[in-house]
Amino acid sequence: MSTVRFNLVVDWIMRRTTENQNLEDLDYADDLALISHTHSHIQERTWRLNSFAKQGGLNISSKKTELMALNTTNRSPVQVENRDLPYTDRFTYLGSIISSKGGNRPGHPEPSREGQKLS
């Protein structure tokens, strides 16, 4: 698939997946991130993404897809094609390390914001 066609297909898929919603996704080329406030919402969005991806001739790789839960202890399974997606506490998105504990570099915790002044 050509780069232009691929980008058009991904744009179509993401518009259908998140239609009538505020910012709920980040996507660049074939790197996608869905954002949700509830487990049921992320499962619904994942089903929609999978359905529209198939219509566009693309597939979600359950081997390359991970979940990160923030500010919750609910780690109920989210599935693609009846396969549970694994949870992670750290991943890299477009070269930036995202951590569920804050911070952006391995071994470097998020600095304390207590008493910090903004310039």
N, C-alpha and C positions, 0 to 999 in steps of 0.2 A: 504494500500500500504506500503511495507517495506521502511525503511529509505533509503537504497541504491537505490532502484528503484525510489523513490520519487526524490532523488537528481539527478539521471540520467535524469529523465523526465524534471525537472526544468532546468537543464543545456541545454538540447535539445531545450526547449521552448525559453530560453533566447538567445541561439545562432541563432535561426531562426528569432527571433524578431529584433535583432540588427545586423544581418549579414552585412558584409562589412562596418562596422562603427567603429570609434574609441570608447573609453570608453563612453558608453551611458547608462550604467546600473550598479547598485550595487545590489547584491543579496546574501543573506545568509539564507539558509533553505527556509522558506516561506515568508520572508521579502524581497520585491523587490522594487527598486527605479529606475525609468526611468529618464534620464536626456536629456533635449532638449533645443535648442536655439529658436525655434519658436512654436507657437500654432499649426500650421498645422502638424508639425513634431511630436509633442507629441500625437496628435489625431491619426495620422497614426500608431505610435508605439503602442498606446493603442489598436487599432483595431487588429494589428498584434499579440500582446501579447494575447489578448482574443481568437483569432482564433487558435493560436498554443496551448494555454492552453487547449482549448476544445479538440483538437486532442490528447492531452496527458491525457485526462480524468480529467482535473482540471478546476476550474472556478475562475474568478475574483469576489470578493465580493465587490459590489458597496457600501455596508454599511461600509466596513472597509478600503476603498480606498479614499485617499485625494490627492489634488494637492496643490503645492506651487509655486507661480509665483514670481520670483526675477527680479528686475530691469525692470519691465514692468507694465503697467496699464491694459494690455489686460487680462481680466478674462472671455473670451468667454468660453462657456461650452465645456467640453471634456466629451464624453459619452462612456459608456459601456452598451451594450444591450439597447440602447435608454434611458438610465438613466444618468442624469447629475451627474458628480462627484463633490463633494463640494471642495471649496478652503479653505485653512487654512493658518494662519500666523505662526503656530508653531506645530511641531509634534516630536515624539520620534522615532528614528531609531536605533535599536540595543543598546538601553539604553542611547543614546546621544540625547539631545534636539537640534533640528534644528529650527532656527528662521529666518524668512524673514527679520528681523530688525538687525540681527547679535547677537552675544553673544551666550552663551550656557546654561545659567541658568535663571529660571524665576526671574524677578525683577532685573537682573544684566545686564545692557546694555554692548554692545561691548566696550572695552576700546578704547580710542582715539589713533590713530596711528600717529597723528601729533607730530613730534618731538621725536618719539620713536627711540631709537638706537637698531640695531641688534647686538647681540654678536657673 
